[in-house]
Amino acid sequence: MNFELLLQLIINGLIVGLLYGVVGMCFVLVYKSTQIVNFAQGEFLLVGAWVCWALLIYLELPFFVGFLLSLAFMAVFGVMLQMIVLRPMIGEPIISVIMVTIGLSIFFQSLVKWIFGVSPQSYPQVFDTQSISIFGLNIELAYLMSTVIALIIMIGFYFFFKHSKHGLAMRATAFDQQVAQSLGISVKQVFAMSWGIAATVSATAGVVIGMVNGVSNSLSAIGIKVFPAVILGGLDSIVGAIVGGITIGILENVAEFFDSQYLHIGNMYDIAPFYVLLIILWFKPYGFFGTRDIERI
């Protein structure tokens, strides 16, 4: 067994899993505050990555300037999307709102293809060297940057929800929207804020992954790939999203290793997380950290 390759893949899976966890937190954030599963989450990665690429290529901005401007754009984009498209759906059946998010996913994929085309594009070189060697393992500098960013976002989420006024308002709204409204909390403002944060954080992951693999429409598929991680950890658990993301990130890389070395089935990288999801949900229907919902009849 090639243990060096296996260790390399596990480290890569851990780093990518942190990004999955960050995107998973956005799923949980929207779900906890609005009770909606946003199936357009992957398109937030896609739009954010393309906007950043356009700022760097067409306006020739320095990377970190373009990166910050793209995040600001995505924050406004997420808020406006909630206000214009989703706010009129308040009070409608949940399935109707979910279908709207699926429609938004299809719309943004088509829009991005029309504007930027279907050919993958590369970001301008950000670092002088693309990778460094740590204990004999080659690690992409973009992935190291993503690890730092992911940890900062996770710590920021913790302090935001625990110690900020808006974070406490979000927690109250997630617990009971009617009670939160009776306490003077603007539920509409909380909804808009949650979508703005979800769009901004997802765009961060999109840019980082685009730096390594290039920007293409395949970025939107990460939203579907992260969904098993969210279900695995628990749809209403921030901690569960992080644990689920890391688990899926490592699992798909380990599955690819054993498939390439021994099984030779093909495509295990993509399908292994879904198999494991099915197995785990047989025994833990609410995920590892999800809240168990008990109703009296």
Beta strands, then each sheet from edge to edge (+ up, - down):
strand 1: 131-134
strand 2: 137-140
sheet 1: 1+ 2-
end
